[in-house]
């Protein structure tokens, strides 16, 4: 018996400690730590999304042409006309009125109708006492209609004291195969570019810009050399670019050395336009 006790004696203290520990309450398990994340999370709690209120879409506004016709009983009557004769009669009524913007909206109707009746109505506007811009538009329309019955009214308009009306009539005649009035006008505009009044020179350049390219380009070259007003030189350079004529290239290349940056930029743009296939 003594030998058995002696054999177990070395491990008795360890057994006693194990029994004592087993009698205690088990230690609480540590709470699991959240997995680490390389992104920083916001410390503010995100509020729940609030749905947007549903707002009904507004009704689509009518187009500009619709609004104009709704405000123009005269054009409504033209649209409601049943035949060509009735439509022409309604257009005459509009042209007898005093509403100038309304009169200008008659021209697309006349262009669509065509024929001697449209020429007669446009000629009445050209020979009337309306403002120059309205009469000039009538001359443009006569050139588009392309009928020789427009010659008398256009020839008379080429003697107008207003250069805008005169230019539109001359360009219309050139379109109809009668270039003489246009060349005569170009000579007048070339002389106007020598006028000391910059306003008159500017008016000449404005008219030249709207002329056929081959007719006007030599005088535009003259305007490109205006000694006093860089704005005229810049406008002339842009106009020469729109002609796309190779004859203008040497003069535009010279304008690249103009003292004004705006003129140099305009000349560069014009050369780019001409040289683009």
C-alpha positions, 0 to 999 in steps of 0.5 A, spaced: 500 500 500 505 504 501 508 503 495 502 505 491 502 511 495 509 513 493 508 511 486 502 516 485 505 521 490 509 526 484 502 527 480 497 528 486 498 536 487 496 536 479 490 532 480 488 537 486 489 543 482 485 540 476 479 538 481 479 545 484 479 548 477 473 544 475 469 546 481 469 553 479 464 557 474 466 556 467 469 563 464 465 567 459 467 566 452 470 573 449 465 576 444 467 575 437 471 581 434 468 584 428 472 583 421 477 588 420 475 592 413 480 597 410 474 602 408 472 607 413 465 606 415 461 612 417 460 614 424 453 617 422 447 612 422 444 613 415 437 616 415 432 612 411 430 614 404 424 619 403 420 617 397 420 624 392 413 626 391 410 625 384 409 631 381 405 631 374 409 633 368 406 640 365 403 640 359 407 641 352 407 648 350 405 649 343 411 650 338 412 657 336 409 657 329 403 654 332 403 660 337 404 665 332 398 662 328 393 662 334 395 669 335 394 671 327 387 670 325 389 673 318 393 667 317 388 662 320 383 664 315 389 663 310 390 656 312 382 655 312 382 657 305 379 651 301 382 653 294 388 657 291 383 663 289 380 663 296 387 663 299 390 668 295 384 673 297 386 672 304 393 673 303 391 680 300 387 681 306 393 680 310 398 685 306 393 690 306 393 691 313 398 694 318 401 689 322 408 688 319 411 682 322 404 679 320 406 681 313 413 678 313 410 671 314 406 671 308 412 670 304 412 663 305 405 662 303 407 666 296 413 661 295 408 655 296 403 658 291 408 661 286 405 663 279 404 670 277 399 671 282 405 670 287 409 675 283 404 680 283 403 680 291 410 680 292 411 686 287 406 690 290 410 689 297 416 691 294 413 697 290 409 699 297 411 704 302 413 699 307 420 699 311 426 697 307 427 690 310 420 688 308 421 690 301 428 687 301 424 680 303 419 681 297 425 682 292 428 676 295 422 672 294 421 675 287 428 672 285 426 665 288 420 665 284 424 666 278 419 669 273 420 674 268 414 678 270 418 680 276 423 684 272 419 691 272 418 691 279 425 689 280 428 694 275 425 700 279 427 698 285 434 698 283 434 705 283 431 706 290 435 710 294 435 705 300 441 701 299 438 695 302 432 695 297 437 696 291 442 690 293 436 685 294 433 687 287 440 687 284 441 680 287 434 678 284 435 680 277 442 677 277 439 670 279 434 671 273 440 672 268 440 680 269 447 681 272 448 689 270 444 692 276 448 688 280 455 690 277 453 697 278 451 697 285 458 693 286 461 699 283 457 704 288 459 700 294 466 700 292 466 707 292 462 707 299 468 704 302 472 710 301 467 714 305 470 717 311 464 716 315 465 709 318 458 708 318 457 708 311 463 704 310 460 699 315 453 699 311 457 697 305 460 691 308 454 689 310 451 689 304 457 686 300 456 680 305 450 678 303 451 678 295 453 673 290 460 671 292 464 672 285 461 678 284 462 681 291 469 678 293 474 683 290 470 689 294 471 685 300 478 684 299 478 692 299 474 692 305 479 687 308 484 693 307 480 698 311 485 703 314 481 705 320 476 700 323 479 693 324 471 690 325 470 691 318 477 688 316 474 682 321 467 682 317 471 682 310 475 676 312 469 672 315 465 673 308 471 672 304 472 665 307 464 664 306 466 665 298 471 659 298 474 662 292 482 660 292 483 667 289 482 670 296 487 666 299 493 671 298 489 677 301 487 672 307 494 670 308 497 677 308 491 679 313 495 674 318 500 679 319 494 684 321 496 688 328 489 686 330 488 679 333 481 679 331 483 680 324 488 675 324 483 670 327 478 671 322 483 670 316 485 664 319 478 661 320 477 663 312 483 660 310 481 654 313 474 654 310 477 655 303 482 650 304 478 644 307 475 640 301 
